[in-house]
Amino acid sequence: MAEELLSVLTQVDDRIAAYDQKTQAWEMLESKATQVESSPELNAMMAECRNRLQAIQGTYNQLHDHLIGMGAGLRPDAATVEQLRAVTQEDIGFLESECQRLLAGGQGIEGRLAGDATQALAAGEKAIHDAMAGNDFAEVIRLYEQLPAGDGLKPAFASTYSYGQALLRFGREEDAGRVFANLLQEMEQSNQAGQVFQLMQLVADIRFGLEDYANAFTGYVNIINRYAALGENIEWARKQQAVISARHNQSAEVKQFATLMRAYLGFNQVRDGYKVVLLAEGFLTNFPESMVAPTVNRILFESRDSAEAWYAEQFTQISSLKEAGRTAEALRLLQALPLENLPADKQAQLQGLSDEMTAMQAQEIQKQQALETAAFEDAWRKGQEHLVLKEYDQAIAVFSGLLDTSYAEQARDRIDEAASLAAQQNRQKAAELFVQAGTAKDQSDRVALLQQSRQLLLDILEKYPQSDLVDKVHKNLERIEQELVAIDPALLAAPLPSAAPEKSAASMPGQEGDALDTRGPANGQPAAQPETEAPRINRVQE
């Protein structure tokens, strides 16, 4: 029967708290209304809404006083139940009326009467609710601490309670204890009996978990004295009080139970895994005859069910990623689990899964290396073929494709080799064209040959700047451009004419050693054949 009375009292107190909030909001609304021009119709509606709000709040307050004055063990009588039913209907009617929409700022009234702070508070509290539902405790803390303050604004009970819980789950037990203690004081001042009982127990438990035994003991005594009529509802407080009283003779037991309490109150499944389960099992192993063994067993069963469901979900997700070949993601998820807070059999199971996926990754790396090696050897063979066929630009393109691989050093050597051979080849062709220009009888043919020779040399500077022939090419260019300027200075800017017929080659005039060699790329000797064997592969360290 005591439980039924407490349930009704809690319901009434919740609505009183809600209408206290509405009263604060309404007073702000009326204050804003005095600052703007409003119609007689709006003023009349606001007056009617004010009367309805006060009537409902007054009825709930009467019910609260009546329920508090009832004797222990009695249930609410029929008249009280009927009064509660009637005021609940009035309450629902208010929530569905224009009055509530006016408070909520609907139909454009918000912009005229509601302040920005009220809007920010409402939006912030909704965000807190959503973040708490998603167990994003860090976000709850951030949002609450950014709520607007002043001007009579005060967060709702649910928002402050969520803030305290988030602090608790975030490991800030001292801060959480202060938040709940302040909230308890507010609820006591407003006669919120249901919330007062809940908060008194929570504050005392937090003190116990922090090993602040004196304040915890006082808290449990206050609960017992104030709510003795609630019977089994205060049995928890009696047991906690008894444990604290025995702390001098059973210090190890009390300390271990306090550690369990602290972990239980601040439990965060993602961070803690089976931590509470392991602590509870350890306590029962060490102190099987403890007076709080029934309490610890209840904590154990509750926590174990939650942990098993969580672990099964995590294991299924990791296994699914593994079967889909997404081993890297599976390993990241596995490694993010709180392995130190898992039972030995679960750790062994995950270690086996981790070893299996690590081996799969190693096989995949080996496979990828084999593919890279095969691709490298194929590209190398094609590049070598281009070199043999004197297709130097194609060879450079192929070897350049290997510069971002582990074979970059060998590829760069082949690029330099191809560039050197290409530069020699172009310089040889330029020399032949220069010789032909010297024997050309038609001036237009001579100009065209000189231009083609010049273009070949310019191509060397642009395409093969790493060649060791660059200095000689500059001198050859200077000689050709002197010839062109002697004919017509404007020729240096003229477009390249079509190629003239090739003739026999001779040396280009110039300083000794700098003349264009017409005999071949290496002082009259045949060009060296490039290596055709691929270099030894540098394996990636496993």
C-alpha positions as CSV (number, residue, x, y, z in Angstrom):
1,M,0.0,0.0,0.0
2,A,2.9,2.3,0.8
3,E,4.2,1.8,-2.7
4,E,0.9,2.9,-4.2
5,L,0.8,6.0,-2.1
6,L,4.4,6.9,-3.1
7,S,3.5,6.3,-6.8
8,V,0.5,8.7,-6.7
9,L,2.5,11.3,-4.7
10,T,5.3,11.1,-7.3
11,Q,2.9,11.6,-10.1
12,V,1.4,14.7,-8.4
13,D,4.8,16.1,-7.6
14,D,6.0,15.7,-11.2
15,R,3.0,17.8,-12.4
16,I,3.6,20.4,-9.7
17,A,7.2,20.7,-11.0
18,A,5.9,21.0,-14.5
19,Y,3.5,23.8,-13.6
20,D,6.2,25.6,-11.7
21,Q,8.1,25.7,-14.9
22,K,5.0,26.9,-16.8
23,T,4.4,29.6,-14.2
24,Q,8.0,30.9,-14.6
25,A,7.5,30.8,-18.4
26,W,4.1,32.6,-18.1
27,E,5.6,35.3,-16.0
28,M,8.2,35.9,-18.6
29,L,5.5,35.9,-21.3
30,E,3.5,38.5,-19.4
31,S,6.6,40.6,-18.9
32,K,7.3,40.6,-22.6
33,A,3.6,41.4,-23.3
34,T,3.9,44.7,-21.5
35,Q,6.7,45.7,-23.9
36,V,4.7,45.2,-27.1
37,E,1.4,46.4,-28.5
38,S,-1.1,43.5,-28.1
39,S,-4.7,43.2,-29.1
40,P,-7.6,43.1,-26.6
41,E,-8.4,39.6,-27.8
42,L,-4.8,38.4,-27.0
43,N,-5.0,40.1,-23.5
44,A,-8.2,38.4,-22.7
45,M,-6.9,35.0,-23.8
46,M,-3.8,35.5,-21.7
47,A,-5.9,36.3,-18.6
48,E,-8.0,33.2,-19.1
49,C,-4.9,31.1,-19.6
50,R,-3.4,32.5,-16.4
51,N,-6.5,31.6,-14.4
52,R,-6.5,28.0,-15.8
53,L,-2.8,27.6,-15.0
54,Q,-3.3,28.8,-11.4
55,A,-6.3,26.6,-10.9
56,I,-4.6,23.4,-12.1
57,Q,-1.5,24.2,-10.1
58,G,-3.6,24.9,-7.0
59,T,-5.4,21.6,-7.2
60,Y,-2.2,19.6,-7.6
61,N,-0.8,21.4,-4.5
62,Q,-4.0,20.5,-2.5
63,L,-3.5,16.9,-3.6
64,H,0.1,17.0,-2.5
65,D,-0.7,18.3,1.0
66,H,-3.5,15.7,1.4
67,L,-1.3,12.8,0.3
68,I,1.5,13.9,2.6
69,G,-0.9,14.0,5.6
70,M,-2.3,10.5,5.0
71,G,-1.3,7.8,7.5
72,A,1.4,5.3,6.8
73,G,0.2,2.2,5.0
74,L,-3.0,3.8,3.6
75,R,-4.0,4.0,0.0
76,P,-5.6,7.1,-1.6
77,D,-9.4,7.2,-1.0
78,A,-12.0,7.3,-3.8
79,A,-12.5,11.1,-3.4
80,T,-8.7,11.7,-3.8
81,V,-8.6,9.4,-6.9
82,E,-11.5,11.3,-8.4
83,Q,-9.9,14.7,-7.8
84,L,-6.7,13.4,-9.4
85,R,-8.6,12.2,-12.4
86,A,-10.5,15.5,-12.8
87,V,-7.3,17.6,-12.5
88,T,-5.5,15.3,-14.9
89,Q,-8.2,16.0,-17.5
90,E,-7.9,19.7,-16.9
91,D,-4.1,19.3,-17.3
92,I,-4.5,17.5,-20.6
93,G,-7.0,20.2,-21.8
94,F,-4.5,22.9,-21.0
95,L,-1.7,21.1,-22.8
96,E,-3.9,20.9,-25.9
97,S,-5.1,24.5,-25.7
98,E,-4.1,27.8,-27.2
99,C,-2.6,28.5,-23.8
100,Q,0.1,25.9,-24.2
101,R,0.7,27.0,-27.8
102,L,1.1,30.5,-26.5
103,L,3.7,29.3,-24.0
104,A,5.5,27.3,-26.7
105,G,5.5,30.3,-29.0
106,G,3.2,28.9,-31.7
107,Q,1.4,30.8,-34.5
108,G,4.0,33.6,-34.7
109,I,3.4,34.7,-31.1
110,E,6.9,33.5,-30.1
111,G,8.6,36.2,-32.0
112,R,6.5,38.9,-30.2
113,L,6.5,37.6,-26.7
114,A,9.2,35.0,-26.1
115,G,12.8,35.8,-25.5
116,D,15.8,34.3,-27.2
117,A,16.9,32.8,-24.0
118,T,13.7,30.8,-23.6
119,Q,14.1,29.4,-27.1
120,A,17.7,28.5,-26.4
121,L,16.8,26.8,-23.2
122,A,14.1,24.7,-24.8
123,A,16.3,23.7,-27.7
124,G,19.2,22.9,-25.4
125,E,17.1,20.7,-23.2
126,K,15.8,18.8,-26.2
127,A,19.3,18.2,-27.4
128,I,20.3,17.0,-23.9
129,H,17.4,14.5,-24.0
130,D,18.5,13.2,-27.4
131,A,22.2,13.0,-26.4
132,M,21.3,11.1,-23.2
133,A,19.2,8.7,-25.2
134,G,22.2,8.0,-27.3
135,N,24.5,7.5,-24.3
136,D,26.6,10.4,-25.5
137,F,27.6,11.6,-22.0
138,A,30.3,14.0,-23.1
139,E,27.7,15.8,-25.3
140,V,25.2,15.9,-22.5
141,I,27.8,17.6,-20.2
142,R,28.8,20.1,-23.0
143,L,25.1,21.0,-23.8
144,Y,24.1,21.4,-20.2
145,E,27.0,23.7,-19.3
146,Q,26.1,25.9,-22.3
147,L,22.4,26.4,-21.3
148,P,21.4,30.0,-20.9
149,A,21.2,31.3,-17.3
150,G,19.6,34.3,-15.7
151,D,16.3,36.1,-16.2
152,G,14.5,33.4,-14.2
153,L,15.5,30.6,-16.5
154,K,16.2,27.3,-14.8
155,P,16.7,23.9,-16.5
156,A,14.0,21.3,-15.9
157,F,14.5,18.5,-13.3
158,A,15.0,15.9,-16.1
159,S,17.8,18.0,-17.8
160,T,19.7,18.5,-14.5
161,Y,19.2,14.9,-13.6
162,S,20.6,13.8,-17.0
163,Y,23.6,16.1,-16.4
164,G,24.3,14.5,-13.1
165,Q,24.1,11.0,-14.6
166,A,26.4,12.0,-17.5
167,L,29.0,13.3,-15.0
168,L,28.6,10.0,-13.1
169,R,29.1,7.9,-16.2
170,F,32.0,10.1,-17.3
171,G,33.9,9.3,-14.2
172,R,33.3,12.6,-12.5
173,E,31.6,11.2,-9.3
174,E,32.5,14.2,-7.1
175,D,30.9,16.6,-9.5
176,A,27.9,14.4,-10.0
177,G,27.4,14.2,-6.2
178,R,27.3,18.0,-5.9
179,V,24.8,18.3,-8.8
180,F,22.5,15.7,-7.2
181,A,22.9,17.3,-3.7
182,N,21.9,20.7,-5.1
183,L,19.0,19.2,-7.0
184,L,17.9,17.4,-3.8
185,Q,17.9,20.7,-2.0
186,E,15.7,22.3,-4.7
187,M,13.2,19.4,-4.6
188,E,13.0,19.6,-0.8
189,Q,12.2,23.3,-1.0
190,S,9.4,22.6,-3.5
191,N,8.1,19.5,-1.6
192,Q,8.7,17.1,-4.4
193,A,8.5,14.0,-2.2
194,G,9.0,11.3,-4.9
195,Q,12.1,13.0,-6.3
196,V,13.5,13.7,-2.8
197,F,13.5,10.0,-1.9
198,Q,15.2,9.1,-5.2
199,L,17.8,11.8,-4.8
200,M,18.5,11.1,-1.1
201,Q,19.3,7.5,-2.0
202,L,21.4,8.4,-5.0
203,V,23.5,11.0,-3.1
204,A,24.1,8.6,-0.2
205,D,25.2,5.8,-2.6
206,I,27.6,8.1,-4.4
207,R,29.1,9.1,-1.1
208,F,29.4,5.4,-0.2
209,G,31.1,4.7,-3.5
210,L,33.6,7.5,-2.9
211,E,34.3,6.0,0.6
212,D,32.9,9.1,2.2
213,Y,31.4,6.9,4.9
214,A,30.4,9.6,7.4
215,N,28.2,11.5,4.9
216,A,26.9,8.3,3.4
217,F,25.8,7.1,6.8
218,T,24.1,10.3,7.6
219,G,22.3,10.1,4.3
220,Y,21.0,6.6,5.0
221,V,19.9,7.6,8.5
222,N,17.9,10.5,7.0
223,I,16.2,8.2,4.6
224,I,15.3,5.7,7.3
225,N,13.9,8.4,9.6
226,R,11.9,10.2,6.9
227,Y,10.5,7.2,5.0
228,A,10.2,4.5,7.7
229,A,6.6,3.9,6.6
230,L,7.7,2.8,3.1
231,G,8.8,-0.6,4.4
232,E,11.0,-2.6,2.0
233,N,11.7,0.6,0.0
234,I,14.2,1.6,2.7
235,E,15.6,-1.8,3.2
236,W,18.5,-0.8,0.9
237,A,19.3,2.1,3.2
238,R,19.2,-0.2,6.3
239,K,21.7,-2.6,4.7
240,Q,24.0,0.2,3.5
241,Q,24.0,1.7,7.0
242,A,24.8,-1.7,8.6
243,V,27.7,-2.2,6.2
244,I,29.2,1.2,7.0
245,S,28.8,0.5,10.8
246,A,30.9,-2.7,10.4
247,R,33.6,-1.0,8.4
248,H,36.2,-1.0,11.3
249,N,36.0,-4.8,11.7
250,Q,35.4,-5.6,8.1
251,S,37.4,-2.9,6.3
252,A,38.4,-5.0,3.3
253,E,34.8,-6.1,2.7
254,V,33.4,-2.6,3.0
255,K,36.1,-1.2,0.7
256,Q,35.5,-3.8,-1.9
257,F,31.8,-3.2,-1.8
258,A,32.3,0.6,-2.1
259,T,34.4,-0.1,-5.2
260,L,31.6,-2.2,-6.6
261,M,29.0,0.6,-5.8
262,R,31.1,3.2,-7.5
263,A,31.5,1.1,-10.6
264,Y,27.8,0.3,-10.7
265,L,26.6,3.9,-10.3
266,G,29.0,5.2,-13.0
267,F,28.7,2.2,-15.3
268,N,29.3,2.9,-19.0
269,Q,28.8,-0.2,-21.1
270,V,31.1,0.8,-23.9
271,R,34.0,1.7,-21.6
272,D,33.4,-0.8,-18.8
273,G,32.3,-4.0,-20.5
274,Y,32.0,-6.7,-17.8
275,K,33.7,-4.6,-15.1
276,V,30.7,-4.6,-12.7
277,V,30.1,-8.3,-13.4
278,L,33.8,-9.1,-12.5
279,L,33.7,-6.9,-9.4
280,A,30.5,-8.5,-8.2
281,E,31.8,-12.0,-8.8
282,G,35.0,-11.2,-7.0
283,F,33.1,-9.8,-4.0
284,L,30.9,-12.9,-3.7
285,T,34.0,-15.2,-4.0
286,N,35.8,-13.3,-1.2
287,F,32.8,-12.6,1.0
288,P,30.1,-15.2,0.3
289,E,28.4,-14.7,3.8
290,S,28.3,-10.9,3.5
291,M,25.1,-9.2,4.7
292,V,25.0,-7.4,1.3
293,A,25.4,-10.7,-0.7
294,P,21.7,-10.5,-1.8
295,T,22.3,-6.9,-3.0
296,V,25.5,-7.9,-4.9
297,N,23.7,-10.9,-6.5
298,R,21.0,-8.6,-7.8
299,I,23.7,-6.2,-9.2
300,L,25.5,-9.3,-10.7
301,F,22.4,-10.7,-12.4
302,E,21.3,-7.3,-13.8
303,S,24.8,-6.4,-15.0
304,R,25.5,-9.8,-16.5
305,D,22.4,-9.8,-18.6
306,S,23.3,-6.4,-20.0
307,A,27.0,-7.3,-20.6
308,E,26.1,-10.6,-22.3
309,A,23.7,-8.8,-24.7
310,W,26.3,-6.1,-25.4
311,Y,29.1,-8.6,-26.0
312,A,26.9,-10.8,-28.3
313,E,26.2,-7.7,-30.4
314,Q,29.8,-6.7,-30.6
315,F,31.0,-10.2,-31.5
316,T,28.3,-10.5,-34.2
317,Q,29.3,-7.2,-35.7
318,I,33.0,-8.1,-35.7
319,S,32.4,-11.6,-37.2
320,S,30.2,-10.1,-39.9
321,L,32.9,-7.6,-40.9
322,K,35.4,-10.5,-40.9
323,E,33.2,-12.7,-43.2
324,A,32.8,-9.7,-45.5
325,G,36.5,-9.4,-45.9
326,R,36.7,-6.1,-44.0
327,T,39.3,-7.4,-41.6
328,A,40.9,-4.0,-40.9
329,E,37.5,-2.6,-39.7
330,A,36.8,-5.7,-37.7
331,L,40.2,-5.5,-36.0
332,R,39.7,-1.8,-35.2
333,L,36.3,-2.5,-33.6
334,L,37.8,-5.5,-31.7
335,Q,40.8,-3.4,-30.4
336,A,38.4,-0.7,-29.2
337,L,36.7,-3.1,-26.8
338,P,37.6,-2.8,-23.1
339,L,39.6,-6.1,-23.2
340,E,40.9,-5.6,-19.6
341,N,37.2,-5.6,-18.4
342,L,36.2,-8.9,-20.1
343,P,36.1,-12.4,-18.5
344,A,39.0,-14.7,-19.4
345,D,36.9,-16.8,-21.8
346,K,35.8,-13.8,-23.7
347,Q,39.3,-12.5,-23.9
348,A,40.5,-15.8,-25.3
349,Q,37.7,-15.9,-27.8
350,L,38.5,-12.4,-29.0
351,Q,42.3,-13.2,-29.0
352,G,41.6,-16.2,-31.2
353,L,39.5,-14.1,-33.6
354,S,42.2,-11.4,-33.6
355,D,44.9,-13.9,-34.4
356,E,42.8,-15.4,-37.2
357,M,42.2,-12.0,-38.8
358,T,45.8,-10.9,-38.4
359,A,46.8,-14.1,-40.3
360,M,44.2,-13.2,-42.9
361,Q,45.7,-9.7,-43.2
362,A,49.2,-11.2,-43.5
363,Q,48.0,-13.4,-46.3
364,E,46.3,-10.5,-48.0
365,I,49.5,-8.5,-47.8
366,Q,51.5,-11.3,-49.3
367,K,49.0,-11.7,-52.1
368,Q,49.1,-8.0,-52.7
369,Q,52.9,-8.0,-52.8
370,A,52.8,-10.9,-55.3
371,L,50.4,-8.9,-57.5
372,E,52.6,-5.8,-57.2
373,T,55.7,-7.9,-58.0
374,A,54.0,-9.4,-61.1
375,A,52.8,-5.9,-62.2
376,F,56.3,-4.5,-61.6
377,E,58.0,-7.3,-63.7
378,D,55.5,-6.8,-66.5
379,A,56.0,-3.0,-66.5
380,W,59.7,-3.5,-66.3
381,R,59.7,-5.9,-69.3
382,K,57.7,-3.4,-71.3
383,G,60.0,-0.5,-70.4
384,Q,63.0,-2.6,-71.4
385,E,61.4,-3.4,-74.7
386,H,60.9,0.2,-75.4
387,L,64.5,0.9,-74.6
388,V,65.7,-1.8,-77.0
389,L,63.5,-0.4,-79.7
390,K,64.8,3.1,-78.9
391,E,61.3,4.2,-78.0
392,Y,62.7,6.3,-75.2
393,D,59.7,8.5,-74.4
394,Q,57.5,5.4,-74.1
395,A,60.1,3.8,-71.8
396,I,60.2,6.9,-69.6
397,A,56.4,6.8,-69.3
398,V,56.4,3.2,-68.3
399,F,59.1,3.6,-65.7
400,S,57.6,6.8,-64.4
401,G,54.5,4.6,-63.4
402,L,56.8,2.8,-60.9
403,L,58.0,5.9,-59.1
404,D,55.3,5.7,-56.4
405,T,56.1,2.0,-55.7
406,S,58.8,0.3,-53.6
407,Y,60.8,0.0,-56.9
408,A,61.2,3.8,-57.3
409,E,65.0,3.7,-57.1
410,Q,65.4,1.2,-59.9
411,A,62.8,2.9,-62.1
412,R,64.5,6.3,-61.6
413,D,67.8,4.8,-62.9
414,R,66.1,3.5,-66.0
415,I,64.4,6.9,-66.6
416,D,67.8,8.6,-66.4
417,E,69.2,6.0,-68.8
418,A,66.3,6.5,-71.2
419,A,66.6,10.3,-71.0
420,S,70.3,10.1,-71.7
421,L,69.8,7.9,-74.7
422,A,66.9,10.0,-76.0
423,A,69.0,13.2,-75.6
424,Q,71.9,11.6,-77.6
425,Q,69.5,10.5,-80.3
426,N,67.8,13.9,-80.6
427,R,71.2,15.7,-80.6
428,Q,72.4,13.3,-83.3
429,K,69.3,14.1,-85.4
430,A,69.8,17.8,-84.8
431,A,73.4,17.5,-86.0
432,E,72.3,15.8,-89.2
433,L,69.7,18.5,-89.9
434,F,72.3,21.2,-89.3
435,V,74.7,19.6,-91.8
436,Q,71.9,19.4,-94.3
437,A,71.1,23.0,-93.7
438,G,74.7,23.9,-94.5
439,T,74.5,22.3,-97.9
440,A,71.0,23.4,-98.8
441,K,70.9,25.6,-101.9
442,D,67.4,26.9,-101.4
443,Q,67.2,29.4,-98.5
444,S,63.7,28.3,-97.4
445,D,64.9,24.7,-97.2
446,R,67.9,25.9,-95.1
447,V,65.7,27.8,-92.7
448,A,63.4,24.9,-92.3
449,L,66.2,22.5,-91.5
450,L,67.7,24.9,-89.0
451,Q,64.4,25.3,-87.3
452,Q,63.9,21.6,-87.1
453,S,67.4,21.2,-85.7
454,R,66.7,23.9,-83.1
455,Q,63.4,22.3,-82.1
456,L,65.1,19.0,-81.4
457,L,67.6,20.7,-79.1
458,L,64.8,22.6,-77.3
459,D,63.0,19.3,-76.8
460,I,66.1,17.9,-75.1
461,L,66.1,20.8,-72.6
462,E,62.4,20.4,-71.9
463,K,62.0,16.6,-71.9
464,Y,65.3,15.4,-70.6
465,P,66.7,18.1,-68.3
466,Q,68.6,15.4,-66.3
467,S,70.8,14.6,-69.3
468,D,74.5,15.3,-69.0
469,L,74.4,16.8,-72.5
470,V,72.5,19.9,-71.4
471,D,75.5,22.2,-71.4
472,K,76.5,21.1,-74.9
473,V,72.9,21.5,-76.1
474,H,72.9,25.1,-74.9
475,K,76.0,25.8,-77.0
476,N,74.6,24.0,-80.0
477,L,71.4,26.1,-79.7
478,E,73.4,29.3,-79.6
479,R,75.2,28.3,-82.8
480,I,72.0,27.5,-84.6
481,E,70.3,30.6,-83.5
482,Q,73.2,32.7,-84.7
483,E,72.7,31.2,-88.2
484,L,68.9,32.0,-88.1
485,V,69.5,35.5,-86.8
486,A,72.0,36.1,-89.7
487,I,69.2,35.2,-92.1
488,D,66.4,37.0,-90.4
489,P,66.0,37.8,-86.6
490,A,62.3,37.2,-86.8
491,L,62.9,33.5,-87.6
492,L,63.4,32.7,-83.9
493,A,59.7,33.3,-83.4
494,A,58.6,31.6,-86.6
495,P,56.6,28.3,-86.5
496,L,58.4,25.1,-87.2
497,P,58.3,24.2,-91.0
498,S,57.7,20.7,-92.2
499,A,60.8,18.4,-92.3
500,A,63.1,18.6,-95.3
501,P,64.6,15.5,-96.9
502,E,67.5,14.1,-94.8
503,K,71.0,14.1,-96.2
504,S,74.4,12.8,-95.1
505,A,75.6,14.1,-91.7
506,A,78.7,15.9,-90.7
507,S,79.9,17.8,-87.6
508,M,78.3,21.0,-86.5
509,P,80.8,23.9,-86.2
510,G,81.6,24.8,-82.6
511,Q,84.1,24.4,-79.9
512,E,85.9,21.1,-79.8
513,G,83.9,18.5,-77.7
514,D,80.7,20.6,-78.1
515,A,80.0,19.9,-81.7
516,L,77.0,17.8,-82.6
517,D,78.5,14.3,-83.1
518,T,77.1,12.7,-86.3
519,R,78.9,9.4,-85.8
520,G,76.7,7.9,-83.0
521,P,75.8,8.4,-79.4
522,A,79.2,7.4,-78.0
523,N,82.2,8.8,-80.0
524,G,81.4,6.7,-83.0
525,Q,80.7,3.5,-81.0
526,P,77.4,1.7,-81.1
527,A,74.9,2.7,-78.4
528,A,75.0,0.4,-75.3
529,Q,72.1,-2.0,-75.1
530,P,70.0,-1.5,-72.0
531,E,69.7,-4.2,-69.4
532,T,66.8,-6.5,-70.0
533,E,66.8,-8.3,-66.7
534,A,64.6,-6.8,-64.0
535,P,66.4,-5.6,-60.9
536,R,66.2,-7.7,-57.7
537,I,62.9,-6.9,-55.9
538,N,63.1,-5.2,-52.5
539,R,60.5,-7.0,-50.5
540,V,58.3,-4.9,-48.2
541,Q,59.1,-5.7,-44.6
542,E,56.3,-7.8,-43.2
